[in-house]
Amino acid sequence: MFTQLLGKSPAKRAGERLYQDAARQGRAVAFYAGMAVPDTVEGRFELLTLHVILLVDRLKDGPAPASDIRQSLFDAYVSNLDGALREMGVGDLAVGKRMRKLGEAFYGRALAYEAAFAGLPDKAPLADVLARTVYQDTTASPAPLADYIVACRAELLAVEIADILAKGPNWSAP
């Protein structure tokens, strides 16, 4: 009730800001021009999801507010996907089914990336995940994107969560 009277909670605002940072980074032209990520709805979904997963990964072992922020980040991600589907003309009856599929895709990718992160510094599992998701319909090499992900993850892990929340994530250049 107080949140309704006073506005959004700090965790909700932080999650939404992190989502916007992930979305902005996922739209960087260098991914599509320099790393041969397909400039399609699917390619953009993959990059958005990847950046959200990198932030979720960073927040997973943080202090108490990190779990609330992680949930708010995911909620913002889902809400924006729902809005994007509606803008693309998907009918109300079909949105629920599509959102379920997108949720399953997110969780599947999150598990695959988590397993690939556990295998670092060996980048082969990460490159395999990228080949199956981001580059599934191309012959482009996933190696440059794998290098980028490893660099971003290292940057995120090197910075305190409070600093990420205050200044935003310091993404590596694609």
Secondary structure, 3 states (H helix, E strand, C coil): CHHHHHCCCHHHHHHHHHHHHHHHHHCCHHHHHCCCCCCCHHHHHHHHHHHHHHHHHHHCCCCHHHHHHHHHHHHHHHHHHHHHHHHCCCCHHHHHHHHHHHHHHHHHHHHHHHHHHHCCCCCHHHHHHHHHCCCCCCCCCCHHHHHHHHHHHHHHHHCCHHHHHHHCCCCCCC
